Amino acid sequence: MTKETNAQYHADLTHVGSTMLKTYRKSPARFHGLYVAGTIEPDPPAPAMVLGSLTHCLLLEPETFEHVFLVAKGCKVRRGKEWERIKAIAETEGKTPVFQAQLDHADAMARAVRANPVAAKLLRAEGAVVEQPIRWQDDSGLKLKCKPDLLIDDGDFRRELGLDCVLCCDLKTSETPRPEQFWWAAQKWGSLPQAALYVDGCRSVRDDDRPVRFVFIVVGKEAPFDVYTYYVESSDLEDARTANVDTICRLARSLETGVWMAPGQDELLPLQPPSYRRR
């Protein structure tokens, strides 16, 4: 069976993934324009996203590199005849054009991850399932999906770490990989609701009761490309799951009623500072 590509996974709008939930949480109207009506064009991938995708590919699926990316050799900027020629070829072949400097940057980050003792063990775990989509139906009736970077269910590996659980791992590139910084970054970018969704997806396809623990492998975007590995605390995961349930239920109602408004958009509201700034 041919493995589902990343492009095919994201093109499937019959199931809702973590990025789609995050979009709805920010703006139901934007979700409708992007994924229902098709009236809003998706934003092109920013350089930071391309760097993250390159690093993922080099670490997790290096065999797919030539099918996903096209190196624009000799180009250093996104303009000029040569860049336009390579860009046209990439579009025809369904690939993402990248500069050699971007590839070198991603390669340095990937080497840093492989050199980290904990991250290296996770990447080398026996029988780890890489980038395998999971689809299931929520109690609300909404069809959901996720695509864990690594799903590890190796008994020897679990015993080595002293854990009797399945590990669902996600690779993140971050400007702030350090412990005192990454928690805030995870809050800002919605990484904890993503973690909760992935754990629920992993549980949905398992036939045992062993817990699933979510692990971030985080690599810094700048030299020396510091690498840390974090597991998500149960309390944070439950808080994120509660937020997901609220979002999923509201999305299900929007799909049923055709009303695409966020809470408060149909009210006259007082202008107030965020709760953390109130006294």
N, C-alpha and C positions, 0 to 999 in steps of 0.2 A: 504494500500500500504506500502511495506517495505521501510524504509528510506534508502537512499543511504549512504553507509559508506564512511569514509574519504579515505580508500584504493581504493574503487571503483571510487570515484571522481577523484583521481589522476591518476588512470589507464586509464581513458578516454582520449585518445589522438586525438579524433575527434574534440575537442574544445581546444583552447589555453587559459591557465590561466595566472595569474600574474607571477608566478614562471617561467613559460616557456618563457614569454616575457623578463623577466630579464635575463634568460640564453641566449636568442638570442641577447639581447643588448650587453652582454659581449663577446659572441663568436658565430656567426652563425654556424660555423663548429661544435661546441659542441652541439648546438641545433639539428643539423642534426644527429649527432651520437647518441644522447640520445633519440630523439623523432621520427625520421624518419627512419633512417637505423637500429637503434638498435645495433650499433657497440660499443657503450660506455655504461658500466654498471653504474647505478646511485650510487652516494656515499652513504654509510651507514649513518643513522642519527647520527649526533654528539651528545654528551651528552647534550649540550645546547638545541638542537632541541628536544631531548627526554623530557627534563625538561619542555620546552614550551608546548609540546603536553600533558604531564601529567597535567599541570596547566589548560590548555584549557578543558580537559576532566572533571576534578574535578569541575570546575566552570560551564560549559555549558552543559555537557552531562554525569553526574556521573553514570547514569544508564547503560552506555555502557562500563564502565571501565573493567569489567571482560571479555568482548568480545574483548578488544583491547590490554590489558596489562597482563603480567604474572609476578608476584612478585617473584624474585629469593631469597626466604627466606634462610638465612644462608650464602649467598654469599656476598662478599665485593669487589671482583675483577673479571675481565672477563677472568678467566682462572681456570684450575682445573677440575676434573671429575664432580663435582656437577654442576658447571656452564655450562659445555658442555652438561650435561643431560638436564638441564632446557632450554638451548638455543635450543636444538633439539626439545623439546616439543613445545616451542614457535613457531618455524618454521613450525612444522606440523599443529599447530592450527591457524597459521596466526596472531600471536600476537607479541608484542614487549616485550622482557624481560627487567625488571627494578629491581634495587636494592631497598631494603626497605628504605635506606637513601635517594634515589631519590624521592620516594613517599612521605616521611616525609617532604622533602624540598618543593616539589610542594604543599603539603597540607598547609604548613605555608604561602606560597605565596597566595594561594587561600583564606585563612582566612583573610589575609591582604586586599585583594580586596573586600571581603564581608563587611569588617569593614569601608571601605571608603564611606562617605555619597553619593557622586555623583555616583561612580561605583555601589554601592548597588542599587540605584534607577534605573539605567540602566538595571541591571540584573533582577530586579523584575518588570519591566514594563509590564503592562497587554497586553497579546496577542503578545509578542515579538516572532519573528520567529528566531529559533536557527539553525545555520549551514544548511541552505537550499540552495542547488545549484541553480544558475541562468545561463541559457544559451541563447545566442542571436547571431545574425549575424551582423557584422560590415559593414559599407558602402563599404569597400574594398572587401567584400565577405568572409572575414575570419570569421570563427566561434569561438566565445569567450565564456569564462565561468568565474564565480567567486563564492565564497562561503562565504558570510558574516557571521561573528560570531553571530551578533545580528542585526535584522532589526526591528525597532520600529516605529509603526504607531498608537500610542495610543493618542487620542485627549486630555484626561485629563493630561497625562504625558507631552505632548507638551505645554499645557497651563501653567503647573507648571513651566516649564523651560523658558517660554516666547518665544517659538519657534513655528512657523507654518511651520514645515518641517518634512520630514521623516528622521530618524536617522539610519545611517549604521555604526555599531560599530565593531571594531576589537580589540581583546585583544593581547597585546604585553608584552613579558617578556624582560627586558633590564638591562644591567649593568649600564646604564646612564638614569634613568627615570626623572631626574630633568629638569625643563623647559629650562635652558640654555644649556643643553647637549643633550636632546632627539631630537631636530630639526636636529642636525648634524648626530645623529645616524640614523634618518629617511632618510636623504639624502644618507648616506653611504650604507644602506641596501635596498634602492629602495622602501621604504614604501610609499612615496608620489605618484609615478606612480601606485602602487597597489591601493591606495585610489581612484585615478581618475578612474581606471578601474572598481572598485566596484561601484562607484557612477553611472557610465554610465550603468553598468549592472542593477542596481536597477531601473534606469529611463526607461530602455528598456522594463520592464515588468509592468510598471505602466500605468494606464489609466487616470491620472490627471497630472496637471502641477505644483504641489507643489514641491519645491526644495528638494533635498536630501543632507543632511549634513553628512560628515564623521567624526567619533569620534574615537580616540584612547583611550583605557583603558590600561595604562602602569603600570606594577608592577616591582619593582626592584628585581634582582636575589639574592641579599644578604641582610641579616638582617640590618635594621628593615623592609625590604621589602616595601619601600616607594611606594605609589600609587598616580598617577596623571591621570587626564582625560583631553584630548585636542581635540578641533575641528580644522579641517584644514581650513586655510584661503582660501577664494575664489581665490586670486591671485596665491597662491601656487598650488591649485588644477588645475587651468587653465594651468600653466606652465607644470605641470606633464602630463596633458591631451595632450598638444602639443607634448611632448616627446613620449607619447604612440602612437599617430597618426603616427609619423615618424617611430617608431619601427614596428607597425602593417603593414604599407605600404611596408616597406623593407622586412618583413617576407613574406608577400603575394607575392612579386616579387620573392623571393628565392624559394618559393614553386612552382611558375609557371615556372621559368627558370632553376631551379636546380643548381643555383650558390650560394654557401654558403660562401661568403667573406664579411668581415666588410669593411666599408669605409676606404680607404687608404691601404688596403692589396694588391691592384694591382698597387701601386705606389712606387717610390723611395722617401722616406720622409726624411726631415731633423730631426735630434734628437734635440728636444726642451723640456724645462721644462714645467710643466703645466701652463695654462694661469694665474693662480693666483700668480705664482712666477715670471712672467715676469715683467720687468720694462719698 
